[in-house]
Amino acid sequence: MRVLVVDDHPAFRKALASALQLVGDIEIAGEASGGEDACIGAKELQPDVVLMDLSMPDISGIEAMQRIHSSTPELPVVILTAHADEGVERAARGAGASGFVAKGRGLQDILRALHEVTAAG
C-alpha cells in the first residue's frame, strides 16, 4: 500500500512516515507539508491512500481533500488530526474522508484505518 503522508509539522510527519515504513505492506509514496502540496502529490505520486492532517497553514485538509476528490474521486483520504471530536469528524466525512483517526491514538489505529479504506476500494 502506497501512502502519501501530509502534515505541516516536519518532525511528526517524518516520525509517522518512518513508523509506517516499518510495516511490511506500507510504502511511503511521498510526504507533503500542506494542502497545496497534498493536491499535487496525490495527482503526481498516485498513492493508494492519503493520510492527512486537517489543520495546515496554506489550505485546510477539508479543502485539499475536496480538490483531490475532484481530480481523483476514487482515492481514499484518511484524516489524522488533533482536533478529534464528533463535529469535526462529521465535517471531514461529509467532505469525503474515507477514514478518521485522532492523533492521540496509536499506530495500530492508523494502520487499521488505512487498511479498511484501501480494502473497501
C-alpha positions, 0 to 999 in steps of 0.5 A: 500500500502506497501512502502519501503522508501530509502534515505541516509539522516536519518532525511528526510527519517524518516520525509517522512516515518512518513508523509506517515504513516499518510495516511490511505492506506500507510504502511511503509514496511521498510526504507533503507539508500542506494542502497545496502540496497534498493536491499535487502529490496525490495527482503526481505520486498516485498513492493508494491512500492519503493520510492527512492532517486537517489543520495546515497553514496554506489550505485546510485538509477539508479543502485539499481533500475536496480538490483531490476528490475532484481530480481523483474521486476514487482515492481514499483520504484518511484524516489524522488530526488533533482536533478529534471530536464528533463535529469535526469528524462529521465535517471531514466525512461529509467532505469525503474522508474515507477514514478518521483517526485522532492523533492521540491514538496509536499506530495500530489505529492508523494502520487499521484505518488505512487498511479498511479504506484501501480494502473497501476500494 
